[in-house]
Amino acid sequence: MESDKNAIKEMTENNGELVLILDETGKIIRNIEGWTEFGKEHGLPEKYWKNSVNFFNFIKDFGKGDELRTLKKVIGKDLKEYLDIIPVILKDNSLQWFSIKARPMKTLNENLNGTVISLKLVNLHTIQAITAESVLENMDEGFALLDENYKIHYLNAYGEEVLKSPREENVGMNWWDLFPDAVGSKFHQEFDKVILKGASVHFEEYYEPLSTWFRLNAYPLSSGGMALYFQNINERKVTEEKLWEYAYTDFLTGLPNRRAMSELANSLVRSKTKFTLFFINLDNLKVVNAMHNFNSGDKVLESVAAKLKELAGPYSKIGRLDGDEFVVIRQPQGKERLENFAENLKEIFMHPFQLENQQSVNIAASIGIACYPYDAQNLGEVLSFAETAMFEAKKTKETSYCFFRKAMNSERERKIKIEKGLQEDLKENGYYFTLQPQIDGATGKVIGVEILSRWNHPELGELSPLEFIQVAEQSSTIVSLTTHLLHEVFTQLKEWQKRYGWNLKTAINMTPSLLGNPEFFKDFFALIDRYEIQPEFIEIEITEQAELTYSDCTLENLQLCKSKGISIAIDDFGTGFSMIAYLTQFPINKIKLDKFFIQKIGEDKKSEAVLASLIHLAKSIECELLAEGVERIEEVDFLKKHDCIHFQGYYFDKPLTVADFEEKYLR
């Protein structure tokens, strides 16, 4: 696809044209670099050249009055072409003339209109007296005079070149003898309108024997016969096709992109045509990228696209939205059961996908399904409801599908409220943090605290951290949320440092997306310096999740933390499959044993044996050890017996507010 873009650019540069694409409302949906760069260089206002602005502004400001109406006729396919010359005042008050052409273009749906605009810089010189013949011979399009019997009386030099036949042999011949394959075709029908009805015609048509697309304008002559203007437009057709592909096609998979699928779905909505939308999200593509490389991830996306196209058939349209998201728009066939098609989609992901290095990976997918008009009355709601159903399907932790249910609306509205709150003033909206003490079992003293996010939402009440942190991840507000938390925590620590000489290790949880974000860590380190917090009193906790394994970016950020003296702990250790990789790949200082094993003490000998082994493993690699979720004396005794003496849990203390912690442990 990159070669296609280069070809488009090369063609437009060679003929000096600046090319852009408008949708049916006049909005610029794609512009080639020449127009953008010209606008910037010569100080044209952004309303004329920036993507997504309306090009009608340019015509209104510099046109002569009726150009905009004419251009709209081209967009509406009422006219085949719009030609004009427009003067433009540049920032240095100089006058620049533009030759402007507009031609209709196809879109994914034939009922939708758009146009290709070509702008060319021209100079107007003094016109000298010239003969009609010299004009005709120097035209950049073919010209022929035909009598009422289609006998050729004149053909200019360009016409001779386009028709690939010497004009001395053509003049005097009948047009249809020269082009027998055009008899009975659109050419014949349109020419008859001129000769027999005295009408002017303008059309484009392909002529197979010459392998040429022609644009033709024919006008009746008062003396009988007609004047014919024609051009070879093969290059323009290729350019338009490439430009359309550039605007409406996903370059990696070759599938229609989000814009194309939206236009298709909206056309179905306008025509009241029933359809079902299948929203497909690849659950573990990030794992593939982390464990292999992005080329492997691209290979998976291409393979998924190919398998979806095989399954589609004539009644489904497949598209790629963004990243790891695909969509299928399927029109119902008779009494078919949607479950059957959903099962076929699911089957695609039941088999491994091959990578470039001959390795194979398993990809899980979550599929959400919504129907028009049964579930919703417009595309926005259909897409949103299908996405809601997709998130419901994710809860199964394996490839599955879920149909949208009206009961999900309340969950969706709840998520929207949480997402909205994350974008507002968090402190005003009830966001706060608590501190849970970490205790030395040998002395009974506090040796550290874990910071826990809490949110008493003004409408929804106390929210689970798992819920609002997941929404923050999905809505890309996790950075702002965590940054706000750091400001609040560091402000409090600085105050306690002045009043009580704070010297406790303070643990803060960080999600996988934060750990792989270098910009976040720059801000993190800057905040530590700004609040004058000693790095050795800060600990970041990472959850044992597969997304982190072998991530070069995460490893680099963690090594930078350790070099500054910040401690790194693995939270919930022992339940994930990647724990050995963590210990070998990442600079880990502390292991926090998952409460799953702690709760089994005294009840399950196998779990006790695993726990004892984990404690031995931590000790052998010289990692600090802490047991979390400790709630019973039996658990304390077992852990002490196996040389684990640092605890966190309700047996010692619950998470405390800032005021309660200060009252109990500092004053």
Buried (B, 14 or more C-beta within 10 A) or exposed (E): BEEBBEEBBEBBEEEEBBBBBBBBEBBBBBBBEBBBEBBEEBEBEEEBBBEEBBBBBBBEEBBEEEBBEBBBBBBEBEBBBBEBEBEBEEEEEEEBBBBBBBBBBBBBBEEBBBBBBBBBEEEEEEEEEEEEEEEBEEBEBBBBBBBBEBBBEBBBBBBBEBBEBEBEEBBEBBBBEBBEEBEEBBBBEBBEBBBEEEEEBBBBBBBEEBEBBBBBBBBBBEEEBBBBBBBBBBEBBBBBBBBBBBBBBBBEBBBBBBBBBBBBBBBBBEEEEEBBBBBBBBBBBBBBBBBBBEEBBBBBBBBBBBBBBEBBEEEBBBBBBEEBBBBBBBEBEEEEEBEEBBEEBBEBBEEEBEBEEEEEBBBBBBBBBBBBEEBBEEBEBBBBBBBBBBBBBBEEEEBBBBBBBEEBBEEBEBBEBBBEBBEEEBEEBBBBBBBBBBBEBEEEEBBBBBBBBBBEBEEBEEBEEEBBBBBBBEBEBBBEBBBBBBBBBBEBBBEBBEEEEBEBBBBBBBBBBBBBBEEBBEBBBEBBEEBEBEBEBBBBBBBBBBBBBBBEEBBEBBEBBBEBEBBBBBBBBBEBEBBEBBBEBBEBBBBBBBBBBBBBBEEEEEBBEBBBEBBEBBBEEEBBBBBBBBBBEEBBEBBBEBEBBBBBBEBBBEBBEBEBBBEEBEE
